[in-house]
Amino acid sequence: MPQDSNKIAQADLMVIDEASAIPLPLVKNLFGPYVIFMCSTVNGYEGTGRSLSLKLIQKIREQSKISNEENKHSNKSGSGMRLLNEVTMTDPIRYASNDPIEKWLYELLALNATTPEPLKSGLPHPNDCELFLVNRETLFSFHKATEKFLYQLMTLFVSSHYKNSPNDL
């Protein structure tokens, strides 16, 4: 793709499918004066590339908000910043809406583990933390408490790592 940079510079539209599968620095390098259409899986069977939503899209949101505020106050249009339009697809494409198989699969693979529970207080000092050895048979015993623990563990992975897949479970 770098060898095609002269062709890319002449583009009117850049479409990046599954942008989360591309390393973030490469996605950033694809930005130019043209309209950019990016699509990506947020969570699902393919895994996620959370760096796109956690880093890049968040940064574009902030820049777009600042640009919109500057334009309101200065009555100028277009300060060179990007305008962000986000579209979210909520209708499933593999199953019918509210399909029990999809619900079961999402629960089985913890595909909806995206937001960790908020902390009730600040972080403990490292000296107050403990490390525990968890027995594999206990962890996968199908007990309600271990299922909840696994779900919370996946939530931690998804919220802290940038690339996850159901294989992580």
DSSP file with accessible surface (Angstrom, degrees, kcal/mol):
  #  RESIDUE AA STRUCTURE BP1 BP2  ACC     N-H-->O    O-->H-N    N-H-->O    O-->H-N    TCO  KAPPA ALPHA  PHI   PSI    X-CA   Y-CA   Z-CA
    1    1 A M    >         0   0   99      0, 0.0     3,-1.9     0, 0.0     4,-0.0   0.000 360.0 360.0 360.0 -39.5    0.0    0.0    0.0
    2    2 A P  G >   +     0   0  103      0, 0.0     3,-1.6     0, 0.0     4,-0.2   0.858 360.0  60.9 -57.6 -30.1    2.8    2.6    0.7
    3    3 A Q  G 3  S+     0   0  140      1,-0.3     3,-0.3     2,-0.1     4,-0.1   0.695 101.2  54.8 -68.9 -16.2    3.9    2.1   -3.0
    4    4 A D  G X> S+     0   0   57     -3,-1.9     4,-2.3     1,-0.2     3,-0.7   0.198  70.6 114.6 -99.6  16.7    0.4    3.4   -4.0
    5    5 A S  H <> S+     0   0   77     -3,-1.6     4,-2.2     1,-0.3    -1,-0.2   0.842  73.0  56.0 -61.0 -32.6    0.6    6.6   -2.0
    6    6 A N  H 3> S+     0   0   98     -3,-0.3     4,-0.6     1,-0.2    -1,-0.3   0.884 110.2  45.9 -68.2 -32.4    0.5    8.8   -5.2
    7    7 A K  H X4 S+     0   0  138     -3,-0.7     3,-0.8     2,-0.2     4,-0.3   0.904 111.0  52.6 -73.0 -40.3   -2.7    7.1   -6.2
    8    8 A I  H >< S+     0   0   30     -4,-2.3     3,-1.9     1,-0.2    -2,-0.2   0.892 101.3  60.2 -63.2 -38.9   -4.2    7.5   -2.7
    9    9 A A  H 3< S+     0   0   67     -4,-2.2    -1,-0.2     1,-0.3    -2,-0.2   0.765 103.6  52.1 -62.1 -22.3   -3.4   11.2   -2.7
   10   10 A Q  T << S+     0   0  155     -3,-0.8    -1,-0.3    -4,-0.6    -2,-0.2   0.468  88.0 114.5 -92.6  -0.3   -5.7   11.6   -5.8
   11   11 A A    <   -     0   0   34     -3,-1.9     3,-0.1    -4,-0.3    -3,-0.0  -0.302  50.5-163.1 -73.9 151.9   -8.6    9.9   -4.2
   12   12 A D  S    S+     0   0  144      1,-0.3    23,-1.9    22,-0.1     2,-0.3   0.617  82.3  27.8 -98.3 -23.4  -11.9   11.5   -3.4
   13   13 A L  E     -a   35   0A  98     21,-0.2     2,-0.5     2,-0.0    -1,-0.3  -0.998  61.8-162.0-144.4 133.6  -13.0    8.7   -1.0
   14   14 A M  E     -a   36   0A  21     21,-3.0    23,-3.3    -2,-0.3     2,-0.5  -0.982   9.9-167.0-116.5 122.4  -11.1    6.2    1.1
   15   15 A V  E     -a   37   0A  85     -2,-0.5     2,-0.6    21,-0.2    23,-0.2  -0.958   3.1-173.3-111.0 124.0  -13.0    3.1    2.3
   16   16 A I  E >   -a   38   0A   8     21,-3.0    23,-2.3    -2,-0.5     3,-0.6  -0.934   8.1-161.2-120.1 105.1  -11.4    1.1    5.0
   17   17 A D  T 3  S+     0   0  111     -2,-0.6    23,-0.1     1,-0.3     4,-0.1  -0.682  76.4   4.2 -88.0 140.6  -13.3   -2.2    5.7
   18   18 A E  T >  S+     0   0   64     -2,-0.3     3,-2.1    21,-0.3     4,-0.4   0.941  77.2 176.9  49.2  53.4  -12.6   -3.9    9.1
   19   19 A A  G X  S+     0   0    0     20,-2.5     3,-1.4    -3,-0.6    21,-0.2   0.784  70.0  67.1 -58.2 -28.3  -10.3   -1.0   10.0
   20   20 A S  G 3  S+     0   0    6      1,-0.3    -1,-0.3    19,-0.3    31,-0.2   0.719  91.9  61.6 -69.6 -16.6   -9.7   -2.5   13.4
   21   21 A A  G <  S+     0   0   69     -3,-2.1    -1,-0.3    -4,-0.1    -2,-0.2   0.616  92.5  78.7 -82.3 -11.2   -7.8   -5.4   11.8
   22   22 A I  S <  S-     0   0   45     -3,-1.4     5,-0.1    -4,-0.4    -4,-0.0  -0.800  99.2 -98.5 -97.5 136.5   -5.3   -2.9   10.4
   23   23 A P    >>  -     0   0   80      0, 0.0     4,-2.0     0, 0.0     3,-0.7  -0.262  33.8-121.6 -54.2 137.4   -2.6   -1.7   12.8
   24   24 A L  H 3> S+     0   0   20      1,-0.2     4,-2.7     2,-0.2     5,-0.2   0.862 109.2  55.7 -54.0 -42.9   -3.6    1.8   14.1
   25   25 A P  H 3> S+     0   0   88      0, 0.0     4,-1.9     0, 0.0    -1,-0.2   0.899 108.6  49.3 -60.2 -35.6   -0.4    3.6   12.8
   26   26 A L  H <> S+     0   0   69     -3,-0.7     4,-0.9     2,-0.2    -2,-0.2   0.917 109.8  50.6 -69.0 -40.3   -1.2    2.3    9.3
   27   27 A V  H >< S+     0   0    0     -4,-2.0     3,-1.0     1,-0.2     4,-0.4   0.938 110.2  50.4 -60.9 -44.9   -4.8    3.5    9.5
   28   28 A K  H >< S+     0   0   93     -4,-2.7     3,-1.4     1,-0.3    -1,-0.2   0.889 106.2  55.9 -61.0 -37.5   -3.7    6.9   10.7
   29   29 A N  H 3< S+     0   0  128     -4,-1.9    -1,-0.3     1,-0.3    -2,-0.2   0.704  98.5  62.7 -68.4 -19.7   -1.3    7.1    7.7
   30   30 A L  T << S+     0   0   10     -3,-1.0    -1,-0.3    -4,-0.9    -2,-0.2   0.601  79.4 108.6 -80.1 -10.9   -4.2    6.5    5.4
   31   31 A F    <   +     0   0   52     -3,-1.4     4,-0.1    -4,-0.4    -3,-0.0  -0.416  41.9 141.9 -68.0 141.0   -5.8    9.8    6.5
   32   32 A G        -     0   0   18      2,-0.4   -18,-0.1    -2,-0.1     4,-0.1  -0.832  66.1 -64.1-156.8-162.9   -5.7   12.5    3.9
   33   33 A P  S    S+     0   0  127      0, 0.0     2,-0.1     0, 0.0    -2,-0.1   0.534 102.5  90.0 -77.2  -3.1   -7.8   15.3    2.4
   34   34 A Y  S    S-     0   0   16      1,-0.1    -2,-0.4   -21,-0.0     2,-0.2  -0.371  91.4 -86.6 -89.8 167.4  -10.4   12.9    1.1
   35   35 A V  E     -a   13   0A  96    -23,-1.9   -21,-3.0    -2,-0.1     2,-0.5  -0.544  44.1-151.3 -71.0 135.9  -13.6   11.6    2.7
   36   36 A I  E     -a   14   0A  33     -2,-0.2     2,-0.6   -23,-0.2   -21,-0.2  -0.958  12.6-170.0-117.1 128.9  -12.9    8.5    4.8
   37   37 A F  E     +a   15   0A 121    -23,-3.3   -21,-3.0    -2,-0.5     2,-0.4  -0.973  13.4 179.9-116.3 113.0  -15.4    5.8    5.4
   38   38 A M  E     -a   16   0A  45     -2,-0.6     2,-0.4   -23,-0.2   -21,-0.2  -0.945   5.7-178.6-115.0 139.3  -14.3    3.3    8.1
   39   39 A C        +     0   0   44    -23,-2.3   -20,-2.5    -2,-0.4     2,-0.3  -0.972   9.4 163.4-132.8 151.4  -16.2    0.3    9.3
   40   40 A S        -     0   0   40     -2,-0.4     2,-0.4   -22,-0.3     8,-0.0  -0.991  40.6-101.9-161.9 155.6  -15.2   -2.2   11.9
   41   41 A T        -     0   0   26     -2,-0.3     8,-0.7     1,-0.2     3,-0.1  -0.698  25.0-170.9 -81.6 128.2  -16.5   -4.9   14.2
   42   42 A V  S    S-     0   0   86     -2,-0.4     2,-0.3     1,-0.4    -1,-0.2   0.879  73.4 -12.5 -86.0 -48.0  -16.9   -3.7   17.7
   43   43 A N  S    S+     0   0   47      5,-0.1    -1,-0.4     6,-0.0     2,-0.3  -0.985  90.7  92.1-150.3 148.0  -17.6   -7.1   19.2
   44   44 A G  S >  S-     0   0    4     -2,-0.3     3,-1.5    -3,-0.1    -3,-0.0  -0.982  81.4 -44.0 160.0-168.0  -18.4  -10.4   17.7
   45   45 A Y  T 3  S+     0   0   52     -2,-0.3     3,-0.1     1,-0.3    -1,-0.1   0.776 124.2  58.3 -64.7 -30.7  -17.2  -13.7   16.4
   46   46 A E  T 3  S-     0   0   98      1,-0.3    -1,-0.3   119,-0.1     2,-0.1   0.590 110.6-120.3 -76.3 -10.6  -14.3  -12.1   14.5
   47   47 A G    <   -     0   0    8     -3,-1.5     2,-0.3   118,-0.0    -1,-0.3  -0.393  31.4 -84.8  92.6-177.8  -12.9  -10.6   17.6
   48   48 A T  E     -B  164   0B  17    116,-3.1   116,-1.6    -2,-0.1     2,-0.5  -0.907  11.7-153.3-130.0 156.2  -12.3   -6.9   18.2
   49   49 A G  E >>  +B  163   0B   4     -8,-0.7     3,-1.1    -2,-0.3     4,-0.6  -0.801  23.4 175.2-121.0  83.0   -9.8   -4.3   17.4
   50   50 A R  H 3>  +     0   0   33    112,-2.0     4,-3.5    -2,-0.5     5,-0.4   0.676  65.1  77.8 -71.5 -15.6  -10.5   -1.9   20.3
   51   51 A S  H 3>>S+     0   0   13    111,-0.9     4,-2.1     1,-0.2     5,-1.5   0.879  91.2  57.2 -62.0 -31.4   -7.7    0.5   19.5
   52   52 A L  I <4>S+     0   0   13     -3,-1.1     5,-3.2   110,-0.2     6,-0.3   0.962 117.9  29.9 -61.9 -49.4   -9.8    1.9   16.7
   53   53 A S  I  <5S+     0   0   35     -4,-0.6     5,-0.5     3,-0.2    -2,-0.2   0.862 124.7  46.1 -80.9 -33.6  -12.7    2.8   19.0
   54   54 A L  I  <5S+     0   0   65     -4,-3.5    -3,-0.2     3,-0.1    -2,-0.2   0.810 131.4  11.5 -79.9 -29.3  -10.7    3.4   22.2
   55   55 A K  I  X5S+     0   0  101     -4,-2.1     4,-2.3    -5,-0.4    -3,-0.2   0.793 129.0  34.9-111.8 -65.3   -8.0    5.6   20.6
   56   56 A L  I  ><S+     0   0    7     -5,-1.5     4,-2.5     2,-0.2     5,-0.2   0.953 120.7  42.2 -66.9 -52.8   -8.5    6.8   17.1
   57   57 A I  H  ><S+     0   0   24     -5,-3.2     4,-2.8     1,-0.2    -1,-0.2   0.913 114.9  52.7 -63.4 -39.3  -12.3    7.3   17.0
   58   58 A Q  H  > S+     0   0   74     -5,-0.5     4,-2.3    -6,-0.3    -1,-0.2   0.924 109.9  48.5 -61.4 -41.6  -12.1    8.9   20.5
   59   59 A K  H  X S+     0   0  103     -4,-2.3     4,-2.6     1,-0.2    -2,-0.2   0.920 111.9  48.6 -65.0 -42.0   -9.4   11.3   19.3
   60   60 A I  H  X S+     0   0   10     -4,-2.5     4,-2.9     1,-0.2     5,-0.2   0.900 109.3  54.0 -65.0 -38.1  -11.5   12.2   16.2
   61   61 A R  H  X S+     0   0   91     -4,-2.8     4,-2.4    -5,-0.2    -2,-0.2   0.934 110.7  45.9 -58.6 -47.5  -14.5   12.8   18.4
   62   62 A E  H  X S+     0   0  103     -4,-2.3     4,-2.5     2,-0.2    -2,-0.2   0.925 114.6  46.8 -63.1 -45.2  -12.6   15.2   20.5
   63   63 A Q  H  X S+     0   0   67     -4,-2.6     4,-2.7     1,-0.2    -2,-0.2   0.897 112.5  50.3 -64.2 -39.9  -11.1   17.0   17.5
   64   64 A S  H  X S+     0   0    8     -4,-2.9     4,-2.7     2,-0.2    -1,-0.2   0.906 110.6  49.5 -64.8 -40.4  -14.5   17.2   15.8
   65   65 A K  H  X S+     0   0  145     -4,-2.4     4,-2.3    -5,-0.2    -2,-0.2   0.936 112.9  46.6 -64.6 -44.6  -16.1   18.6   19.0
   66   66 A I  H  X S+     0   0   91     -4,-2.5     4,-2.7     1,-0.2     5,-0.2   0.935 112.9  50.2 -62.2 -44.3  -13.3   21.3   19.3
   67   67 A S  H  X S+     0   0    7     -4,-2.7     4,-2.4     1,-0.2    -2,-0.2   0.918 110.2  49.6 -61.6 -42.9  -13.7   22.1   15.6
   68   68 A N  H  X S+     0   0   66     -4,-2.7     4,-1.8     1,-0.2    -1,-0.2   0.901 111.8  48.6 -63.1 -41.4  -17.4   22.5   16.0
   69   69 A E  H  X S+     0   0   80     -4,-2.3     4,-1.8     2,-0.2    -2,-0.2   0.920 111.5  49.6 -65.0 -43.0  -17.0   24.8   19.0
   70   70 A E  H  X S+     0   0   99     -4,-2.7     4,-1.9     1,-0.2     6,-0.3   0.908 110.3  50.9 -62.8 -41.2  -14.4   26.9   17.2
   71   71 A N  H  X S+     0   0   32     -4,-2.4     4,-1.2     1,-0.2     5,-0.5   0.861 107.9  53.0 -66.5 -34.5  -16.7   27.3   14.2
   72   72 A K  H  < S+     0   0  139     -4,-1.8    -1,-0.2     1,-0.2    -2,-0.2   0.911 114.7  41.0 -64.2 -42.6  -19.7   28.4   16.3
   73   73 A H  H  < S+     0   0  150     -4,-1.8    -2,-0.2     1,-0.2    -1,-0.2   0.763 122.6  37.5 -80.5 -25.8  -17.6   31.1   18.0
   74   74 A S  H  < S-     0   0   53     -4,-1.9    -1,-0.2    -5,-0.2    -2,-0.2   0.487  94.4-131.8-105.9  -3.1  -15.8   32.4   14.9
   75   75 A N     <  +     0   0  150     -4,-1.2     2,-0.3     1,-0.2    -3,-0.1   0.776  63.5 134.6  56.1  25.0  -18.6   32.0   12.3
   76   76 A K        -     0   0  146     -5,-0.5     2,-0.5    -6,-0.3    -1,-0.2  -0.756  49.1-140.6 -97.5 154.9  -16.0   30.3   10.0
   77   77 A S  S    S+     0   0  116     -2,-0.3    -5,-0.0     1,-0.2     0, 0.0  -0.963  70.8   7.8-117.4 131.0  -16.7   27.1    8.2
   78   78 A G        -     0   0   64     -2,-0.5    -1,-0.2     1,-0.1     4,-0.1   0.976  51.9-173.3  72.5  88.0  -14.2   24.4    7.8
   79   79 A S        -     0   0   55     -3,-0.1    -1,-0.1     2,-0.1     3,-0.1   0.193  60.7 -92.8 -95.1  17.5  -11.1   24.9    9.9
   80   80 A G  S    S+     0   0   76      1,-0.3     2,-0.2   -13,-0.0   -13,-0.0   0.386  90.9 123.8  90.0  -7.7   -9.3   21.9    8.4
   81   81 A M        -     0   0   75      1,-0.1    -1,-0.3   -18,-0.1     2,-0.2  -0.526  67.1-101.0 -85.1 159.2  -10.5   19.5   11.1
   82   82 A R        -     0   0   73     -2,-0.2     2,-0.5    -3,-0.1   -15,-0.2  -0.537  23.1-136.9 -81.6 142.1  -12.4   16.4   10.3
   83   83 A L        -     0   0  117     -2,-0.2     2,-0.5   -16,-0.1   -22,-0.1  -0.850  21.8-146.8 -94.0 130.9  -16.2   16.2   10.7
   84   84 A L        +     0   0   42     -2,-0.5     2,-0.5   -24,-0.1   -27,-0.0  -0.887  19.5 179.0-107.0 125.4  -17.2   12.9   12.3
   85   85 A N        -     0   0  133     -2,-0.5     2,-0.5     2,-0.0    -2,-0.0  -0.986  13.8-162.8-120.0 116.4  -20.4   11.2   11.5
   86   86 A E        -     0   0   98     -2,-0.5     2,-0.4     2,-0.0    -2,-0.0  -0.866   7.6-174.2-104.2 135.4  -20.9    7.9   13.4
   87   87 A V        -     0   0  140     -2,-0.5     2,-0.5     2,-0.0    -2,-0.0  -0.993   7.4-159.5-126.4 131.3  -23.4    5.3   12.3
   88   88 A T        -     0   0  112     -2,-0.4     2,-0.6     0, 0.0    -2,-0.0  -0.950   9.7-145.0-115.9 129.0  -24.0    2.2   14.4
   89   89 A M        +     0   0  135     -2,-0.5    -2,-0.0     1,-0.1     0, 0.0  -0.821  26.6 165.2 -90.5 120.9  -25.5   -1.0   13.0
   90   90 A T        +     0   0  115     -2,-0.6    -1,-0.1     2,-0.1     0, 0.0   0.620  46.1  92.2-110.4 -19.3  -27.7   -2.6   15.6
   91   91 A D  S    S-     0   0  112      1,-0.1     5,-0.1     6,-0.1     6,-0.0  -0.631  81.5-117.1 -78.0 131.0  -29.7   -5.1   13.6
   92   92 A P        -     0   0   39      0, 0.0     5,-0.1     0, 0.0    -2,-0.1  -0.334  20.5-164.0 -66.1 149.2  -28.0   -8.5   13.5
   93   93 A I  S    S+     0   0  127      3,-0.1     3,-0.1     1,-0.0    -2,-0.0   0.585  85.1  46.5-107.8 -15.7  -26.9   -9.8   10.2
   94   94 A R  S    S+     0   0  122      1,-0.1     2,-0.3     2,-0.1    -1,-0.0   0.739 119.9  20.8 -95.5 -28.9  -26.5  -13.4   11.0
   95   95 A Y  S    S-     0   0   73      4,-0.0    -1,-0.1     1,-0.0     3,-0.1  -0.876  87.8 -90.0-133.1 167.6  -29.7  -14.1   12.9
   96   96 A A    >   -     0   0   68     -2,-0.3     3,-1.5     1,-0.1     6,-0.1  -0.349  64.1 -76.1 -71.5 159.8  -33.1  -12.6   13.3
   97   97 A S  T 3  S+     0   0   75      1,-0.3    -1,-0.1    -5,-0.1    -6,-0.1  -0.322 118.5   8.7 -57.8 139.5  -33.6  -10.0   16.0
   98   98 A N  T 3  S+     0   0  161      1,-0.2    -1,-0.3    -3,-0.1    -2,-0.1   0.747  85.9 172.9  59.4  28.8  -33.8  -11.5   19.5
   99   99 A D    <>  -     0   0   38     -3,-1.5     4,-2.0     1,-0.1    -1,-0.2  -0.494  31.8-141.8 -67.9 128.7  -32.8  -14.9   18.2
  100  100 A P  H  > S+     0   0   97      0, 0.0     4,-2.5     0, 0.0     5,-0.2   0.830  98.8  56.9 -64.8 -27.9  -32.2  -17.2   21.2
  101  101 A I  H  > S+     0   0   94      2,-0.2     4,-2.7     1,-0.2     5,-0.2   0.927 107.6  46.9 -69.2 -42.5  -29.2  -18.9   19.5
  102  102 A E  H  > S+     0   0   30      2,-0.2     4,-2.8     1,-0.2     5,-0.2   0.925 112.1  50.5 -64.6 -42.0  -27.4  -15.6   19.1
  103  103 A K  H  X S+     0   0  129     -4,-2.0     4,-2.2     2,-0.2    -2,-0.2   0.939 112.2  47.7 -59.1 -45.8  -28.1  -14.7   22.7
  104  104 A W  H  X S+     0   0  149     -4,-2.5     4,-2.9     1,-0.2    -2,-0.2   0.931 112.5  49.0 -61.1 -44.3  -26.8  -18.0   23.9
  105  105 A L  H  X S+     0   0   30     -4,-2.7     4,-2.7     1,-0.2     6,-0.3   0.915 109.8  51.0 -64.9 -41.6  -23.7  -17.7   21.7
  106  106 A Y  H  X>S+     0   0   49     -4,-2.8     5,-1.8     1,-0.2     6,-0.6   0.901 114.2  44.5 -62.6 -39.9  -23.0  -14.2   23.0
  107  107 A E  H ><5S+     0   0  108     -4,-2.2     3,-0.6    -5,-0.2    -2,-0.2   0.924 113.3  50.8 -69.8 -41.9  -23.3  -15.4   26.6
  108  108 A L  H 3<5S+     0   0   93     -4,-2.9    -2,-0.2     1,-0.2    -3,-0.2   0.921 121.0  32.9 -61.4 -45.2  -21.2  -18.5   25.9
  109  109 A L  H 3<5S-     0   0   44     -4,-2.7    -1,-0.2    -5,-0.2    -2,-0.2   0.363 104.3-125.2 -96.1   5.4  -18.3  -16.6   24.3
  110  110 A A  T X<5 +     0   0    8     -3,-0.6     3,-1.4    -4,-0.5    -3,-0.2   0.876  53.6 156.5  52.8  42.1  -18.8  -13.4   26.4
  111  111 A L  T 3 < +     0   0   14     -5,-1.8    -4,-0.1    -6,-0.3    -1,-0.1   0.687  67.9  53.4 -73.1 -17.0  -19.1  -11.4   23.3
  112  112 A N  T 3  S+     0   0   67     -6,-0.6     2,-1.5   -69,-0.1     3,-0.4   0.223  74.1 116.9-101.4  15.2  -21.0   -8.6   25.1
  113  113 A A    <   +     0   0    1     -3,-1.4    45,-0.2     1,-0.2    46,-0.0  -0.649  34.4 122.7 -82.2  89.1  -18.3   -8.2   27.8
  114  114 A T        +     0   0   39     -2,-1.5    -1,-0.2     1,-0.2    -2,-0.0   0.687  54.3  52.9-122.9 -29.6  -17.4   -4.7   27.0
  115  115 A T  S    S-     0   0  114     -3,-0.4    -1,-0.2    43,-0.0    41,-0.1  -0.936  70.8-141.4-120.0 116.3  -17.8   -2.4   30.0
  116  116 A P        -     0   0   62      0, 0.0     3,-0.1     0, 0.0    36,-0.0  -0.333  33.9 -94.7 -69.7 155.7  -16.2   -3.2   33.3
  117  117 A E        -     0   0  125      1,-0.1     3,-0.1    35,-0.0     2,-0.0  -0.476  50.0-105.5 -66.0 138.0  -18.1   -2.6   36.5
  118  118 A P        -     0   0  118      0, 0.0     2,-0.2     0, 0.0    -1,-0.1  -0.349  35.7-105.1 -67.0 147.6  -17.1    0.8   37.9
  119  119 A L        -     0   0  121      1,-0.1     4,-0.1    -3,-0.1     3,-0.1  -0.486  16.6-144.0 -70.6 140.7  -14.8    0.9   40.9
  120  120 A K  S    S-     0   0  209     -2,-0.2     2,-0.3     2,-0.1    -1,-0.1   0.760  83.4  -0.8 -76.4 -25.8  -16.5    1.8   44.2
  121  121 A S  S    S-     0   0   95      1,-0.2    -1,-0.0    -3,-0.0    -2,-0.0  -0.840 100.1 -59.3-146.1-173.7  -13.4    3.6   45.3
  122  122 A G        -     0   0   60     -2,-0.3    -1,-0.2     1,-0.2    -2,-0.1   0.014  69.1 -73.8 -66.1 176.2  -10.0    4.4   44.0
  123  123 A L        -     0   0  142      1,-0.1    -1,-0.2    -4,-0.1     2,-0.1  -0.481  51.7-114.5 -71.9 142.4   -7.4    1.9   43.1
  124  124 A P        -     0   0   81      0, 0.0    -1,-0.1     0, 0.0     5,-0.1  -0.365  35.6 -96.1 -72.9 157.4   -5.7    0.0   46.0
  125  125 A H    >   -     0   0  104      1,-0.1     3,-2.3    -2,-0.1     4,-0.4  -0.457  35.9-114.9 -66.7 144.1   -2.0    0.5   46.6
  126  126 A P  G >  S+     0   0   99      0, 0.0     3,-1.4     0, 0.0    -1,-0.1   0.836 116.4  61.0 -53.8 -30.9    0.1   -2.3   45.0
  127  127 A N  G 3  S+     0   0  135      1,-0.3    -2,-0.0     3,-0.0     0, 0.0   0.734 101.4  54.2 -68.1 -20.2    1.2   -3.4   48.4
  128  128 A D  G <  S+     0   0  119     -3,-2.3    -1,-0.3     2,-0.0     2,-0.2   0.439  91.3  96.9 -91.2  -2.3   -2.5   -4.1   49.3
  129  129 A C    <   -     0   0   73     -3,-1.4     2,-0.3    -4,-0.4    -4,-0.0  -0.592  58.1-155.5 -88.6 152.8   -3.0   -6.3   46.2
  130  130 A E        -     0   0  149     -2,-0.2     2,-0.5     2,-0.0    -2,-0.0  -0.944   8.4-140.8-127.4 148.9   -2.9  -10.1   46.3
  131  131 A L        -     0   0  175     -2,-0.3     2,-0.4     2,-0.0    -2,-0.0  -0.924  21.0-165.0-109.3 130.8   -2.2  -12.7   43.6
  132  132 A F        -     0   0  150     -2,-0.5     2,-0.5     2,-0.0    -2,-0.0  -0.930  18.3-134.8-119.2 142.5   -4.2  -15.9   43.6
  133  133 A L        -     0   0  177     -2,-0.4     2,-0.5     2,-0.0    -2,-0.0  -0.829  24.5-155.2 -89.8 125.3   -3.6  -19.1   41.8
  134  134 A V        -     0   0   69     -2,-0.5     2,-0.3     4,-0.0     3,-0.0  -0.916  14.6-126.1-108.6 126.0   -6.9  -20.3   40.3
  135  135 A N     >  -     0   0   85     -2,-0.5     4,-2.7     1,-0.1     5,-0.2  -0.503  13.6-138.7 -69.8 129.9   -7.4  -24.0   39.6
  136  136 A R  H  > S+     0   0  184     -2,-0.3     4,-2.0     1,-0.2    -1,-0.1   0.887 102.3  51.7 -59.2 -42.5   -8.4  -24.6   36.0
  137  137 A E  H  4 S+     0   0  137      1,-0.2    -1,-0.2     2,-0.2    -2,-0.0   0.892 112.1  47.0 -63.8 -37.5  -11.0  -27.2   36.9
  138  138 A T  H >4 S+     0   0   77      1,-0.2     3,-1.5     2,-0.2     5,-0.3   0.926 109.5  53.9 -67.7 -43.1  -12.6  -24.8   39.4
  139  139 A L  H 3< S+     0   0   26     -4,-2.7     3,-0.3     1,-0.3    -2,-0.2   0.867 116.1  38.0 -61.5 -37.0  -12.5  -22.0   36.9
  140  140 A F  T 3< S+     0   0   85     -4,-2.0    -1,-0.3    -5,-0.2    -2,-0.2  -0.155  81.6 113.1-108.0  41.1  -14.4  -24.0   34.2
  141  141 A S  S <  S-     0   0   56     -3,-1.5    -1,-0.2     2,-0.1    -2,-0.1   0.451  82.5-122.1 -90.7  -1.8  -16.7  -25.8   36.6
  142  142 A F        +     0   0  172     -3,-0.3     2,-0.2     1,-0.2    -2,-0.1   0.647  60.9 149.6  66.4  17.9  -19.9  -24.0   35.3
  143  143 A H     >  -     0   0  114     -5,-0.3     4,-2.6     1,-0.1    -1,-0.2  -0.557  57.8-120.4 -77.6 145.5  -20.6  -22.7   38.8
  144  144 A K  H  > S+     0   0  181      1,-0.2     4,-2.3     2,-0.2     5,-0.2   0.886 112.0  51.4 -54.9 -41.5  -22.4  -19.3   38.7
  145  145 A A  H  > S+     0   0   61      1,-0.2     4,-2.1     2,-0.2    -1,-0.2   0.904 112.0  45.1 -66.9 -39.8  -19.6  -17.6   40.7
  146  146 A T  H  > S+     0   0   21      2,-0.2     4,-2.8     1,-0.2    -1,-0.2   0.865 110.8  54.3 -73.4 -32.4  -16.9  -18.8   38.3
  147  147 A E  H  X S+     0   0   85     -4,-2.6     4,-2.2     2,-0.2    -2,-0.2   0.925 110.2  47.1 -63.6 -42.0  -19.0  -17.9   35.3
  148  148 A K  H  X S+     0   0  120     -4,-2.3     4,-2.6    -5,-0.2    -2,-0.2   0.913 111.7  50.9 -64.9 -40.8  -19.3  -14.4   36.7
  149  149 A F  H  X S+     0   0   91     -4,-2.1     4,-2.4     2,-0.2    -2,-0.2   0.929 110.4  48.8 -62.2 -45.6  -15.6  -14.3   37.3
  150  150 A L  H  X S+     0   0   13     -4,-2.8     4,-2.6     2,-0.2    -1,-0.2   0.906 111.1  50.5 -61.6 -41.3  -14.8  -15.4   33.7
  151  151 A Y  H  X S+     0   0   91     -4,-2.2     4,-2.4     2,-0.2    -2,-0.2   0.929 111.4  47.4 -62.4 -45.2  -17.2  -12.8   32.4
  152  152 A Q  H  X S+     0   0   76     -4,-2.6     4,-2.2     2,-0.2    -2,-0.2   0.874 110.6  53.1 -64.9 -35.3  -15.5  -10.1   34.5
  153  153 A L  H  X S+     0   0   56     -4,-2.4     4,-2.5     2,-0.2    -2,-0.2   0.931 109.8  47.1 -64.6 -44.4  -12.1  -11.3   33.3
  154  154 A M  H  X S+     0   0    8     -4,-2.6     4,-3.0     2,-0.2     5,-0.2   0.893 109.7  54.1 -64.7 -37.6  -13.1  -11.1   29.7
  155  155 A T  H  X S+     0   0    5     -4,-2.4     4,-2.5     2,-0.2    -1,-0.2   0.920 108.7  49.2 -61.1 -42.0  -14.5   -7.6   30.3
  156  156 A L  H  X S+     0   0   96     -4,-2.2     4,-1.7     2,-0.2     5,-0.3   0.937 112.3  47.9 -62.8 -44.9  -11.1   -6.6   31.7
  157  157 A F  H  X S+     0   0   59     -4,-2.5     4,-3.0     1,-0.2    -2,-0.2   0.942 113.8  46.7 -59.4 -48.4   -9.4   -8.1   28.7
  158  158 A V  H  < S+     0   0   13     -4,-3.0    -1,-0.2     1,-0.2    -2,-0.2   0.900 115.9  44.4 -64.5 -39.8  -11.7   -6.3   26.2
  159  159 A S  H  < S+     0   0   38     -4,-2.5    -1,-0.2    -5,-0.2    -2,-0.2   0.732 124.1  33.6 -80.1 -19.4  -11.4   -3.0   28.0
  160  160 A S  H  < S+     0   0   60     -4,-1.7     2,-0.2    -5,-0.2    -2,-0.2   0.748 110.9  61.1-108.0 -28.6   -7.7   -3.1   28.5
  161  161 A H     <  -     0   0   89     -4,-3.0     3,-0.1    -5,-0.3  -111,-0.1  -0.604  67.4-145.2 -95.1 162.7   -6.4   -4.9   25.4
  162  162 A Y  S    S+     0   0   95      1,-0.2  -112,-2.0    -2,-0.2  -111,-0.9   0.623  84.3  43.6-104.6 -15.2   -6.8   -3.7   21.9
  163  163 A K  E     +B   49   0B 112   -114,-0.3     2,-0.3  -113,-0.2    -1,-0.2  -0.971  68.6 160.2-132.9 120.8   -7.3   -6.9   20.1
  164  164 A N  E     -B   48   0B  11   -116,-1.6  -116,-3.1    -2,-0.4    -6,-0.0  -0.949  12.2-179.6-135.5 156.1   -9.4   -9.7   21.5
  165  165 A S    >   -     0   0   36     -2,-0.3     3,-2.2  -118,-0.3     4,-0.4  -0.954  47.3 -99.1-146.6 165.6  -11.2  -12.7   20.2
  166  166 A P  G >  S+     0   0   25      0, 0.0     3,-1.3     0, 0.0  -120,-0.1   0.773 116.7  72.4 -58.7 -22.0  -13.4  -15.5   21.6
  167  167 A N  G 3  S+     0   0  150      1,-0.3    -3,-0.0     2,-0.2  -120,-0.0   0.749  82.4  70.3 -64.5 -22.5  -10.2  -17.6   21.7
  168  168 A D  G <         0   0   72     -3,-2.2    -1,-0.3     1,-0.2   -11,-0.0   0.818 360.0 360.0 -63.2 -29.3   -9.0  -15.5   24.6
  169  169 A L    <         0   0   64     -3,-1.3    -1,-0.2    -4,-0.4    -2,-0.2   0.928 360.0 360.0 -68.9 360.0  -11.7  -17.0   26.8
